[in-house]
Amino acid sequence: MRPASASEPPASRPRRALLSLRARLARPTFDAPEVYGSAAVANIVRALPLVERAYSRIRFSILRPKLLSVMDLLLTDEGRILDVGCGFGLFAAYFGQTQPRRRIVGLDPDARRIGLARRVAEQLGLRDHTFAVGDIRDAPLEGPFDAAYVLDVMHHLPPEDQRRVLERLRDALVPGGVLLVKDITTEPLFGLLFTEALDRLMIGFDEPLAYRHHREWGEMLTELGFRVRMVRVPDILPYPHVVIAATKTR
Ligand SMILES: C[S@@+](CC[C@H](N)C(=O)[O-])C[C@H]1O[C@@H](n2cnc3c(N)ncnc32)[C@H](O)[C@@H]1O
């Protein structure tokens, strides 16, 4: 489009009315306003009971605005999006507030967490979000999904199940759909040991923890037919965060 210049004659009144109508029609309309950053986080924290409030503050201090913004931009801004291992639905509530046309479907084996995720979504007016109790290894996935994300969940799955889960997610996506994996990579070693110690504090010693180097995730996803891009996101704490955006190509 040619930029307007000061020498151009002013638009006539009917033309101005037409331009203004066109601009209004072109502007997207949302049911709810978009809310970002600390305002979005504050809404989520307020919607939770006391104990979970404390947990969610910690969780949002680990997944800082920088990390959230990277993921927010990589996710489609509308359509059906699967949140694998959604927990209390903290990130469904965050990504639902930043782009209210996202319809997020949360899945987690923990029924109490799913109950809280429903409560948070309801309190924030995210009416199109749905949550189900289930294990990503065998739960029925009612696809297709425009995108899916797995935030700090892959390393909680037994290593022998991880590839099969990624395969299931690929099959549930539309062609060109994005699978976003946020996880912890295995270098530097100090970062890994730091993360593992905190994970063990949360889950004890009976559950599996199977971290992989980000290159390994990349190779696995490529073999499964994804085009893969990844970034390591530095933190003031020594978490070795990695964000992997895998686009389904076949
Ligand atoms: C570290 S929490 C992360 C929760 C949430 N994604 C977040 O980032 O706050 C790991 C979550 O994965 C869930 N999870 C563990 N195994 C799973 C499985 N097989 N299928 C689906 N979710 C699983 C747990 O119940 C837990 O809520």
The ligand as an SDF file (V2000), in Angstrom:
LIG
                    3D

 27 29  0  0  0  0  0  0  0  0999 V2000
    5.6310  -30.8050   36.1210 C   0  0  0  0  0  0  0  0  0  0  0  0
    3.9070  -30.9830   35.9380 S   0  0  0  0  0  0  0  0  0  0  0  0
    3.6120  -29.8070   34.6390 C   0  0  0  0  0  0  0  0  0  0  0  0
    2.1810  -29.3440   34.6440 C   0  0  0  0  0  0  0  0  0  0  0  0
    1.9150  -28.2430   33.6250 C   0  0  0  0  0  0  0  0  0  0  0  0
    2.1560  -28.6880   32.2810 N   0  0  0  0  0  0  0  0  0  0  0  0
    2.7960  -27.0720   33.9350 C   0  0  0  0  0  0  0  0  0  0  0  0
    3.6800  -26.7820   33.1280 O   0  0  0  0  0  0  0  0  0  0  0  0
    2.6020  -26.4690   34.9860 O   0  0  0  0  0  0  0  0  0  0  0  0
    3.7470  -32.5260   35.0810 C   0  0  0  0  0  0  0  0  0  0  0  0
    2.2930  -32.8770   34.7910 C   0  0  0  0  0  0  0  0  0  0  0  0
    2.2800  -33.9750   33.8920 O   0  0  0  0  0  0  0  0  0  0  0  0
    1.2230  -34.8140   34.2580 C   0  0  0  0  0  0  0  0  0  0  0  0
    1.4890  -36.1540   33.7190 N   0  0  0  0  0  0  0  0  0  0  0  0
    2.3760  -37.0750   34.1870 C   0  0  0  0  0  0  0  0  0  0  0  0
    2.2890  -38.2010   33.4600 N   0  0  0  0  0  0  0  0  0  0  0  0
    1.3510  -37.9770   32.4970 C   0  0  0  0  0  0  0  0  0  0  0  0
    0.7860  -38.7740   31.4520 C   0  0  0  0  0  0  0  0  0  0  0  0
    1.1890  -40.0290   31.2530 N   0  0  0  0  0  0  0  0  0  0  0  0
   -0.1830  -38.2330   30.6660 N   0  0  0  0  0  0  0  0  0  0  0  0
   -0.5910  -36.9580   30.8650 C   0  0  0  0  0  0  0  0  0  0  0  0
   -0.0910  -36.1660   31.8430 N   0  0  0  0  0  0  0  0  0  0  0  0
    0.8540  -36.6590   32.6560 C   0  0  0  0  0  0  0  0  0  0  0  0
    1.2280  -34.7630   35.7860 C   0  0  0  0  0  0  0  0  0  0  0  0
   -0.0070  -35.1890   36.3460 O   0  0  0  0  0  0  0  0  0  0  0  0
    1.5080  -33.2960   36.0270 C   0  0  0  0  0  0  0  0  0  0  0  0
    0.3290  -32.5330   36.1310 O   0  0  0  0  0  0  0  0  0  0  0  0
  1  2  1  0
  2  3  1  0
  2 10  1  0
  3  4  1  0
  4  5  1  0
  5  6  1  0
  5  7  1  0
  7  8  2  0
  7  9  1  0
 10 11  1  0
 11 12  1  0
 11 26  1  0
 12 13  1  0
 13 14  1  0
 13 24  1  0
 14 15  1  0
 14 23  1  0
 15 16  2  0
 16 17  1  0
 17 18  1  0
 17 23  2  0
 18 19  1  0
 18 20  2  0
 20 21  1  0
 21 22  2  0
 22 23  1  0
 24 25  1  0
 24 26  1  0
 26 27  1  0
M  CHG  2   2   1   9  -1
M  END
$$$$
